[in-house]
Amino acid sequence: AIVDALQALAQAIGNPNRGEAGGAVEYQGLDRFQRNNPPSFNGGYNPDGAQNWIREIEKIFRVMACPEGQKVAFGTYTPVEEAEYWWENTRQCLDDKGQDVTWDVFKRVFLEK
């Protein structure tokens, strides 16, 4: 019984999102993504920096064989400061319009901005 309890505790600690609907599945692999040292992007007018950021993020996606359904979650984890606030607002607008936010949709609106 003690072994079973310790195993259950170890699983709970190793997977804190386990009880959330879809949380564990959606973010499974985020630690692997982060181990690849993805660059952050803080926003501002920087067309070359934006293109380079996309290229580096997609390089990590290829190495990880990242599923399409996780690309937006992982890629949008790295914008910071101004870029992070922009994405929060843009995501809300896209959701309100009923737009399915894929990585291609994200790249389009990101590069337009």
KEKE-663573 format. One line per field, with one value per residue: residue number from 1; residue in one letter; x, y, z of N, C-alpha, C in turn. Coordinates in Angstrom, 2 decimals. Example, Ala and Ser with C-alpha at 12.3 -4.5 7.8 and 13.67 -1.06 7.14 Angstrom:
i = 1,2 $
aa = A,S $
n.xx = 13.19,12.85 $
n.yy = -5.69,-2.25 $
n.zz = 7.80,7.08 $
ca.xx = 12.30,13.67 $
ca.yy = -4.50,-1.06 $
ca.zz = 7.80,7.14 $
c.xx = 13.20,12.90 $
c.yy = -3.30,0.03 $
c.zz = 7.80,7.87 $
This chain:
i = 1,2,3,4,5,6,7,8,9,10,11,12,13,14,15,16,17,18,19,20,21,22,23,24,25,26,27,28,29,30,31,32,33,34,35,36,37,38,39,40,41,42,43,44,45,46,47,48,49,50,51,52,53,54,55,56,57,58,59,60,61,62,63,64,65,66,67,68,69,70,71,72,73,74,75,76,77,78,79,80,81,82,83,84,85,86,87,88,89,90,91,92,93,94,95,96,97,98,99,100,101,102,103,104,105,106,107,108,109,110,111,112,113 $
aa = A,I,V,D,A,L,Q,A,L,A,Q,A,I,G,N,P,N,R,G,E,A,G,G,A,V,E,Y,Q,G,L,D,R,F,Q,R,N,N,P,P,S,F,N,G,G,Y,N,P,D,G,A,Q,N,W,I,R,E,I,E,K,I,F,R,V,M,A,C,P,E,G,Q,K,V,A,F,G,T,Y,T,P,V,E,E,A,E,Y,W,W,E,N,T,R,Q,C,L,D,D,K,G,Q,D,V,T,W,D,V,F,K,R,V,F,L,E,K $
n.xx = 0.83,1.97,3.90,2.27,1.01,3.21,3.99,1.74,1.90,4.35,3.66,1.72,3.23,5.01,3.33,1.61,-0.69,-2.49,-5.17,-6.61,-8.80,-7.65,-5.31,-2.86,-2.34,-2.26,-0.04,1.98,5.28,6.26,8.40,10.43,10.52,11.39,13.94,15.37,16.15,14.49,14.29,13.35,10.90,10.44,8.93,8.07,9.07,10.58,11.32,13.28,14.16,11.77,11.31,13.59,13.11,10.78,11.90,13.81,12.13,10.60,12.60,13.15,10.65,10.77,12.92,11.88,9.76,7.25,3.80,1.16,-0.99,0.21,1.97,1.17,0.68,3.24,4.96,3.89,4.53,6.93,7.04,7.56,6.98,5.99,5.27,4.05,1.77,0.51,-0.08,-1.86,-4.11,-4.64,-5.16,-7.50,-9.23,-9.25,-10.35,-12.88,-13.95,-14.30,-12.25,-10.10,-7.14,-4.29,-0.81,-0.01,-1.91,-1.24,1.41,0.87,-0.68,1.14,3.42,2.22,1.75 $
n.yy = -1.19,1.21,1.51,1.78,4.20,5.94,5.75,6.86,9.44,10.26,10.25,12.26,14.48,14.55,15.16,17.69,18.80,16.84,16.44,18.34,19.14,18.15,19.60,18.28,16.77,18.72,20.29,18.50,17.75,20.31,20.80,19.52,21.11,23.51,22.75,22.97,25.52,27.80,30.91,34.09,36.61,40.00,41.95,45.08,47.08,45.11,43.61,41.79,40.51,39.30,37.47,35.88,34.88,33.31,31.42,30.13,29.02,27.28,25.56,24.19,22.96,21.16,19.45,18.33,17.00,18.16,18.05,19.44,20.46,21.34,23.34,26.09,26.47,25.96,27.67,30.20,30.49,31.71,34.51,37.68,40.48,43.27,41.80,39.54,40.63,41.68,39.26,37.99,39.71,39.59,36.86,36.60,38.20,36.69,34.29,35.26,35.79,33.28,32.02,29.42,28.89,28.20,27.25,28.39,30.45,31.95,32.73,34.31,36.52,37.44,38.16,40.10,42.07 $
n.zz = 0.00,0.75,-1.22,-3.48,-2.83,-2.80,-5.49,-6.73,-5.71,-6.82,-9.55,-9.56,-8.83,-10.95,-13.03,-12.88,-14.12,-14.52,-13.67,-15.03,-17.68,-20.69,-20.27,-19.54,-21.82,-23.84,-23.18,-23.02,-23.46,-23.41,-21.72,-23.12,-25.40,-24.25,-23.39,-25.69,-25.81,-26.80,-28.55,-27.15,-27.91,-27.90,-29.10,-30.73,-33.58,-35.72,-38.26,-39.33,-37.01,-36.23,-38.34,-38.01,-35.45,-35.90,-37.68,-36.02,-34.03,-35.61,-36.43,-34.07,-33.77,-35.94,-35.20,-32.90,-33.97,-33.70,-33.06,-35.04,-33.54,-31.21,-31.78,-31.73,-28.99,-27.89,-29.40,-28.86,-26.29,-25.87,-26.62,-25.07,-22.85,-24.69,-27.00,-25.91,-24.64,-26.90,-28.24,-26.44,-26.60,-29.37,-29.73,-28.26,-29.81,-32.21,-31.26,-30.50,-32.99,-33.87,-35.17,-36.08,-34.52,-35.87,-36.36,-38.78,-39.05,-36.79,-37.52,-39.78,-38.74,-36.88,-38.41,-40.01,-38.14 $
ca.xx = 0.00,2.87,4.51,1.24,0.82,4.39,3.92,0.69,2.45,5.37,2.97,1.07,4.28,5.57,2.34,0.67,-1.90,-3.20,-6.60,-7.26,-9.27,-6.80,-4.11,-1.67,-2.09,-1.94,1.29,2.95,6.41,6.72,9.74,11.34,10.62,12.21,15.32,16.00,16.46,13.83,14.51,12.17,10.69,9.78,8.07,8.65,9.21,11.82,10.97,14.31,14.10,10.55,11.57,14.58,12.45,9.95,12.79,14.38,11.05,10.25,13.71,12.89,9.49,11.21,13.75,10.99,8.62,6.14,2.49,0.54,-1.84,0.98,2.85,0.73,0.89,4.67,5.54,3.43,5.03,8.18,6.97,7.58,6.74,5.03,4.79,3.15,0.50,-0.12,-0.63,-3.04,-5.23,-4.93,-5.76,-8.88,-9.99,-9.42,-11.31,-14.20,-14.41,-14.46,-11.11,-9.27,-5.80,-3.23,0.50,0.00,-2.68,-0.41,2.51,0.32,-1.01,2.38,4.25,1.51,1.95 $
ca.yy = 0.00,2.36,1.63,2.33,5.61,6.67,5.82,7.84,10.76,10.56,10.58,13.55,15.51,14.59,15.62,18.48,19.16,15.61,16.52,19.36,18.63,18.45,20.32,17.45,16.38,19.89,20.81,17.42,18.04,21.68,20.75,19.16,22.32,24.47,22.27,23.38,26.95,28.64,32.34,34.88,37.75,40.98,42.84,46.24,46.96,44.39,42.58,40.74,39.76,38.48,36.35,35.00,34.19,32.25,30.39,29.36,28.25,26.19,24.60,23.36,22.11,20.05,18.53,17.64,16.42,18.75,17.94,20.72,20.93,21.90,24.41,27.40,26.51,26.05,28.86,31.43,30.49,32.46,35.98,38.34,41.91,43.81,40.73,38.68,41.36,41.71,37.95,37.77,40.46,39.06,35.54,36.82,38.67,35.55,33.39,35.89,35.65,31.86,31.62,28.33,29.44,27.24,27.89,29.24,31.65,32.75,33.35,35.37,37.72,37.89,38.84,41.31,43.06 $
ca.zz = 0.00,0.81,-2.54,-4.36,-2.47,-3.27,-6.95,-7.07,-5.39,-7.84,-10.79,-9.38,-8.85,-12.30,-13.99,-12.09,-14.86,-14.82,-13.42,-15.85,-18.96,-21.83,-19.89,-19.59,-23.20,-24.64,-22.88,-22.95,-24.33,-23.24,-21.14,-24.23,-26.21,-23.51,-23.36,-26.95,-25.65,-27.80,-28.33,-26.81,-28.78,-27.04,-29.86,-31.38,-35.04,-35.97,-39.24,-39.42,-35.76,-36.25,-39.26,-37.38,-34.34,-36.50,-38.24,-34.91,-33.41,-36.52,-36.39,-32.89,-34.10,-36.82,-34.42,-31.96,-34.69,-32.94,-33.71,-35.41,-32.46,-30.10,-32.24,-31.24,-27.54,-27.61,-30.02,-28.21,-24.91,-25.80,-26.68,-23.77,-22.81,-25.66,-27.89,-25.15,-24.49,-28.23,-28.56,-25.61,-27.19,-30.71,-29.56,-27.82,-30.98,-33.12,-30.62,-30.57,-34.38,-34.18,-36.00,-35.59,-34.48,-36.20,-36.44,-39.97,-38.73,-35.89,-38.29,-40.65,-37.98,-36.25,-39.40,-40.42,-37.09 $
c.xx = 0.87,3.51,3.52,1.04,2.00,4.41,2.88,1.18,3.49,4.73,2.31,2.08,4.85,4.62,1.29,-0.62,-2.81,-4.71,-7.33,-7.64,-8.36,-5.48,-2.86,-1.34,-1.62,-0.51,2.34,4.08,6.92,8.12,10.78,11.58,11.56,13.67,16.09,16.34,15.83,14.09,13.22,12.07,9.91,8.97,8.82,8.75,10.58,11.54,11.99,14.30,12.89,10.74,12.55,13.97,11.59,10.82,13.37,13.32,10.69,11.36,13.53,11.71,9.91,12.00,12.89,9.92,7.34,4.83,1.89,-0.27,-1.10,1.84,2.45,1.00,2.37,5.26,5.13,3.79,6.24,8.09,6.89,7.26,5.67,4.44,3.81,1.79,-0.24,-0.79,-1.87,-4.27,-5.63,-5.61,-7.23,-9.75,-10.25,-10.44,-12.73,-14.80,-14.64,-13.36,-10.35,-7.82,-4.78,-1.90,0.57,-0.78,-1.86,0.69,2.02,0.06,0.23,3.23,3.57,1.74,3.38 $
c.yy = 1.25,2.60,2.24,3.82,6.45,6.79,6.84,9.25,11.17,10.93,11.95,14.69,15.65,15.13,16.44,18.85,17.98,15.71,17.51,18.77,19.08,19.11,19.50,17.08,17.58,20.36,19.72,17.74,19.46,21.71,20.41,20.37,23.31,24.04,22.62,24.87,27.83,30.12,33.02,36.01,38.77,42.02,44.02,46.01,46.37,43.27,41.45,39.87,38.84,37.26,35.36,34.21,33.03,31.10,29.51,28.49,27.06,25.15,23.65,22.44,20.92,19.01,17.70,16.81,16.86,18.60,19.32,21.31,21.55,23.09,25.78,27.51,26.69,27.35,30.14,31.47,31.41,33.96,36.57,39.82,42.32,42.72,39.81,39.35,41.43,40.36,37.65,38.46,39.91,37.71,35.68,37.28,37.53,34.56,33.95,35.79,34.20,31.31,30.49,28.80,28.32,27.99,28.81,30.53,32.55,33.46,34.49,36.64,38.30,38.69,40.10,42.43,43.61 $
c.zz = 0.00,-0.56,-3.53,-4.10,-2.96,-4.79,-7.39,-6.81,-6.43,-9.16,-10.70,-9.43,-10.25,-13.33,-13.26,-12.79,-15.11,-14.66,-14.29,-17.20,-20.09,-21.48,-20.05,-21.03,-24.02,-24.42,-22.69,-23.93,-24.20,-22.66,-22.21,-25.12,-25.53,-23.42,-24.63,-26.96,-26.72,-27.51,-27.90,-27.83,-27.99,-27.79,-30.44,-32.88,-35.33,-36.97,-39.34,-38.17,-35.71,-37.16,-38.64,-36.23,-34.86,-36.99,-37.12,-34.22,-34.30,-36.61,-35.20,-33.15,-34.95,-36.03,-33.48,-32.66,-33.97,-33.70,-33.97,-34.25,-31.29,-30.51,-31.70,-29.74,-27.21,-28.15,-29.32,-26.74,-24.77,-26.02,-25.27,-23.96,-23.83,-26.54,-27.17,-24.98,-25.82,-28.51,-27.71,-26.19,-28.54,-30.62,-29.16,-28.99,-31.96,-32.56,-30.72,-31.97,-34.77,-35.07,-35.33,-35.66,-34.66,-36.19,-37.66,-39.75,-37.81,-36.68,-39.15,-39.86,-37.29,-37.22,-39.97,-39.40,-37.14 $
